[in-house]
């Protein structure tokens, strides 16, 4: 496993970074579910349907690449020294007005991204996890959600070469879509918050990306944006209410630890894709947040 050397921010890092002077905006063709799967009888009624009514739990949204906000790091206001290592390499899916894909970066005041995987047709907006030397994940496409159709794709990379070792395969199982996942640094278990099979509720579970199956532990009380697991197996998460919770991985019980003071929900109750991870060496919790106002900040959460 790579977690002792690198951190994996499992979901989307919806950073809007300042581009290099000569950088050009690129257009990429994303994976799409075939429109042929939509029955023609659904089309006349499509304008009457609202995605929020059909799938009320789909609260995450993609960032606007026209935003001029830049990503900065923001240390906690405390009286003790942080355990942040500026040489720590962090991996994550990044979307900016000129970047798309999996990149690495260091927790510095001004962040520079280094491309790892050249694949541009999908993003791990449905969760991911490290399995030995492979990074597996889920991309879900809600382009046709208005018709009740959601596309779910699984694929994987070798983390030594960043070559694709598992080509995108469409999965007919909505319950493998996660809002956020975290890998236990000792056991390799991928714990996370997932959608129910009908996308109408959220639940805690453990996923096996090799077999594309998962367990259900319990229903979830809150919608989580960032998750991490400490080196002694404790799970923590930041929910869309801005609070930090500890999650019991056996029962799913969520215990409030405090408020971060960060507002991520807009007036409609939606939020941007974002992610988090805990450094197993220091137990420092990194949260790559995108606030309701569009500002992108890398926080550490105590």
Secondary structure, 3 states (H helix, E strand, C coil): CCCCCEEEEEEEECCCCCCCCCCCCCCCCCCCCCHHHCCHHHHCCHHHCCHHHHCCCCCEECCCCCCCCCEEEECCCCCCCCCCCCCCEEEEEEECCCCEEEEEEECCCCCCCEEEECCCCCCCCCCEEEECCEEEEEEEECCCHHHCCCEEEEEEEECCCCCEEEEEEECCCHHHCEEEEEECCCCCCEEEEEECCCCCCEEEEEEECCCCEECCCEECCCCEEEEEECCCCCEEEEECCCEEEEECCCCCCEEEEEECCCCCCCCCCCEECCEEEECCCCCCEEEEEECCCCCEEEEEEC
